[in-house]
Amino acid sequence: METNYIQLEGSVETVIYQNPENGYTVLNMHLPDGGETVAVGILPSAVPGERLELSGNWTSHPSYGQQFKFEWAVRKMPDSRDSIYSYLASGGIKGIGPSLARTIVKTFGDSTLDVLENEPGKLTQIKGIGVRKALDIGLSFRKQLGMRRLIEFLASYGMSPRLAPRLYKLYGDEARLVLRDNPYVLTDAAVGGSFEDADRLAMDFGMETDDPKRVEASVLFVLRSNLDNGHCFLPVDKLRDVVCRHIGVEPGPVDEALDFLEECGQTDRCTIAGLDVCYLNALYRAETRVAGRILSMVGASESDRQGVDRLIAQAEREQGIEYAGLQRHAVELAADSRVLVVTGGPGTGKTTIIKGILSVYKSMGLNTALAAPTGRAAKRMTEVCGEDAFTIHRLLEAGWRESSSEAVFKRDEHDPLDCDALILDESSMVDILLMDALLRALRPHCRLVMVGDADQLPSVGPGNVFADIIRSQAVPTVRLTEVFRQAGESTIVRSAHMINRGEIPPLEENKNDFFFLKREDKERAADTIVELCSRRLPQNMGIDPSQIQVLSPTRKYICGTEMLNARLREAVNPPAEGKSELRWGEQIFRLGDRVMQIRNDYDILWQKSDGSASGMGVFNGDIGVIKDIDSRARVITVDFDDRLAMYAFDNLGELEPAYAVTVHKSQGSEYRAVILSASKGASALMTRSVLYTAVTRARELLIIVGDPAVVSAMTLDDRRQKRYSGLKTRLVQGHLDA
């Protein structure tokens, strides 16, 4: 604990706000001198009446004024009858309200809390409390007490109390014993602690630096961390070196840890392209299953040539067009094959091919499902095909296994999808785990058509599935290169293809649907972006702000999404009389705000606005608009493309403003108008693939605001982060063996 913290003592008067997931709390404190103050910090399960010794500093909030922001808290149970009554009457203990609290305190006095913890059966002395209710009250109290003791235990070792709720949910009263035995359980995804947290605790417990538990935890930590970099595995030599540097040990203990983790099934070790590599078990199983299933689908011809020609002619009549050579070839291959890849840039006719394949499959009597990785991509697919398309998660009926913090899917090999063919759009966004889940849910003879743009950014999750399949040359693939006349008239489309070839787009033209506004100063660039959204485009071009999406390669800096979102909200959706809003921690939620879901949540209830359908689940990247804020019910309603989702205030940490989003978050979406911020940022984000992906998000209008040197540098920077993936090798080898 830092020595410059101020100490503040008092008791909890009222709890203004509390997030049960992370323990963030705002409370009114009653001070010993009779005064009151607002205190904010992490304090799970805070209740009126408890006494606190806080360590922190005074801050000034722009809306709420002076507050005490605490970093640490020592909690003491209430010790007077009045404070015990306040504690029990707060509603924190299931089964006790104000009236019953008064009766319990009157009956047991200063011994009340001891009775609740150790002798809850005595509560049956009170009229209306039976044995079952008494035991339930005692259990609720002991849970709260257990959480409190766990928080105090963590605090005594300098650990954040935000870890306590998940630890207690997983291990209950045994959490402290589990931590003493193996502090590295903190690094489990279901807990969310950092390796540094766990390591500090282990060192405080006296664990040796080369203790097997510590080395094993470091190996798993390095492998899990590299999933965020897109890697399915790491070469063993590289993994060993990283772990040795990470925790300061010799190679010997690392090799022993690698052997043990493989023996107990947490990792898998094999040879890929001559490299000795190590996978997390789930990634190894996913990659090998994907390769095996795709190879089993390759080469199966299922229709006669004459019949296919007739069906294609019928599809052309339905669409009122004549397919170009590659388009016709793609539809022919789809009719002949059980698996097909179609890839191409904007304007090359991918949508025409999807509609053509769908028409042919219908004529063949095939029940065809349509899917995409994101809600917006699925909605666009629905609009162009005239058939319902679903997100992959919704198609597979996703759920959640809280104990492991992993998605689970109802649809799998034991309960497969009821379809004969699946057309998957925006396939470049699908990572190896999701592709594995999708393939497992396809019946043995189901066809699969994967459509996408291999030059866009790869999936956020691990693997490089779409590109690996194409590069393997193991799967029939149609590469679309011709830009059709109508699309070719678009400067957006022409510029996208120029960027993809490494040619700097014509920034000086400023015509048609592509404009560049030179703003080398970042402040001026941010001002221009705000002005475009709030005034110039709505007034001069009749484009509503809801149809404008601001993109930025980065979250940080003046022209990053965080600062732009704050400014855009005030410009596009300012506060007004009668417009409800909620201040939740440091965040503001206002009626009419555009917001984005930032993680998969399979438990959020939604229903269609007309009541025609309902379901569960909102997914990472979904964008919606706040339609209602009900402070009494503590619920916010968000409209996600006509699906009204209900968010309890406790879940608001899953939403963030979406007036501006990162280019990575925009994948799979298409917007009427895009404003792209092109100012200097982290070099890893300023690449050709990021620029190309951003440009291809615009349907009717693209405005780039920023420094022309940045656009040029991004166009010329064709760096693509290397991803360790074995899928291509497995497909090539399996194809050659066949």
JOFEN-V8196 format. One record per helix or strand of 3 or more residues. SS is the DSSP state (~ for helix, > for strand). FROM is the first residue (numbers start at 0). TO is the last residue. If there is no record, write none. Layout:
ss->SS from->FROM to->TO
ss->SS from->FROM to->TO
//
This chain:
ss->> from->5 to->17
ss->> from->23 to->30
ss->> from->35 to->41
ss->> from->50 to->60
ss->> from->64 to->75
ss->~ from->80 to->88
ss->~ from->97 to->117
ss->~ from->119 to->124
ss->~ from->130 to->155
ss->~ from->160 to->180
ss->~ from->182 to->186
ss->~ from->194 to->203
ss->~ from->211 to->226
ss->> from->232 to->234
ss->~ from->235 to->246
ss->~ from->250 to->262
ss->> from->266 to->271
ss->> from->274 to->279
ss->~ from->280 to->296
ss->~ from->304 to->318
ss->~ from->324 to->335
ss->> from->338 to->343
ss->~ from->349 to->362
ss->> from->367 to->371
ss->~ from->374 to->384
ss->> from->388 to->390
ss->~ from->391 to->394
ss->> from->397 to->400
ss->> from->405 to->408
ss->> from->420 to->424
ss->~ from->426 to->428
ss->~ from->431 to->439
ss->> from->446 to->451
ss->~ from->464 to->471
ss->> from->476 to->479
ss->~ from->484 to->487
ss->~ from->490 to->499
ss->> from->513 to->517
ss->~ from->521 to->540
ss->~ from->544 to->546
ss->> from->547 to->551
ss->~ from->560 to->571
ss->> from->580 to->583
ss->> from->586 to->589
ss->> from->593 to->596
ss->> from->600 to->607
ss->> from->613 to->617
ss->> from->622 to->629
ss->> from->634 to->639
ss->> from->642 to->647
ss->~ from->648 to->653
ss->> from->654 to->656
ss->> from->659 to->661
ss->~ from->663 to->665
ss->> from->670 to->677
ss->~ from->682 to->684
ss->~ from->687 to->694
ss->> from->697 to->705
ss->~ from->707 to->715
ss->~ from->726 to->736
//
